[in-house]
């Protein structure tokens, strides 16, 4: 009898976990008041692309997620590449673009920052979303602001 009660208790626990898991996964999973969880990603562009209304040249950029009030923003900073550069010794120059985005959770983080592109009406590439290495979210940019 005792083992039967333990089995029923364990099954009830598993069942309640399965029922509550989708709701927990769908929740907004980060605090807006702190930047400690946000990473800086490295983005190498081999061709020019549009980030909102700014045309980014074929260069290296740091991309950083910041929260301003209730708005999520991705900041693009130019990273100059000198002869014989090492990634650990790079520094950022000026900010070249700042885009408001919405954040969606993803199942797992990526080891390298990745971006998805789409085509503008005139065929030029525009950044649609970015996932920064080490973060479990993707940053999606409004298509209305990037026509």
N, C-alpha and C positions, 0 to 999 in steps of 0.2 A: 503494500500500500504506500509506503513511504517513497519508494522510487517512482511510483505512478504520479504522486503529487508533485514531485520534483520535475518530472518530465512535463507535466501540464504547466507548471510555473515557468519552465524554460521556454516552452512553446508560446506561452502568452507574452513573454518578454520579447522574443523574436518577432512575433506578429505586431506588437506595438511599435517596435523599432522600424519595421518595414512600412507601417502606415504613416509614421511621422517623418521618415527620411525625405520624401519629395518636398515637403514643406520647408524643411531645414535647408535643403539644397537651393531652393528658390529664393531664399532670403537674401537681402543686401548684406554681404558678408564682410564689410570693412567699416572702420570708423572714419567719419569725415573730419574729425578734429585733429587727427595726427597724420603726419607724412611718413612715419617710421616704416610702414609696410610697403611703401612704393619704391620701386627700383629705377635706376637710370639704364636705358638700353642704348646699344650702339647700332646705328643704321648707316649702312654704306649704300650709296646710290650710284649705280653705274650709268644711269641716264637721268636727265631732268624729269621731275614729276611735280605735280601741283599738290600743295597742302593748303586747302582752302583757297584763298585768292593770292597765295604766295607761291611763286615758282622756285622750287628748290633745285639748285644746281647739282651736277654730278660730283658729289663730295661725301665726306663723312660727317655724321651728325650724332649728337647725344639727344635722346628723347626721354623726357621725364614727365611722369604723371604727377600733377599737383591738384589740390582741391582748394577752390576759392569760394568760400561760403558753401552753397549747395551745388556748385558747378564743378564738373570734372574737366580738366584742361590738360592737353599735351603740349609741352614746350619743346621746340626744336632749337638746339644750339649748335653752331658750326664748330667742328673740330679740325684744326689745321693739321695736315700731314707733312711733316718735315722729312728730309732724307734720313733714313735709318731709324724711323720712328718705332717705338715699342708701345703697345696698347696701355701698359701700366704707367707710362710717362706722358700721356697725352693730356692736354688741357683744353678747356672750352673757351671759345671766343664769344662773340655777341649772340644774343637771341635773334633768330631769323623768322620764326613763326610761332604762333600760339593759337591752338585750335580747341574749341569746346567739343567735348565728346560725351557719349553715354557709355557706361561700363556694364559689361555682361560677364558673369562668371563662366569659366571653362573648367573642364574636368581635370586637366593637368597643365602644369607650366611648361614652357619651352626652354631649351638651353641657349638658343640664339634668338634675338629679337627678330620678329617677322612682321611683314606688312602684306596687306592685300590691296590690289589696285583695281580700279574700274576705269572705263574710258569716258571722257567728257563728250559732249555733243560733237565737238570738232575732232575727236579721236585722240586727244592728248591724255596721258595717264594721270590719274588723281588718286591720292591715298584714300582708301575706303575704311580700313581698320588697321590697328597695330596691336600686337601682343608683345609686351616687353619681357625679355628673358627673366625667369624667376617669379613672375606674377601669375596668379591664377585667374586673371581677368583679361578680356580683350576690350580695346578702346575703339568704339565705332563712331565715325564722323558723320555728320548730317549731310545728306546728298543735296539738300536744298541750297546750302551755302557754297557748294562746290560745282555748280553748273558752269 
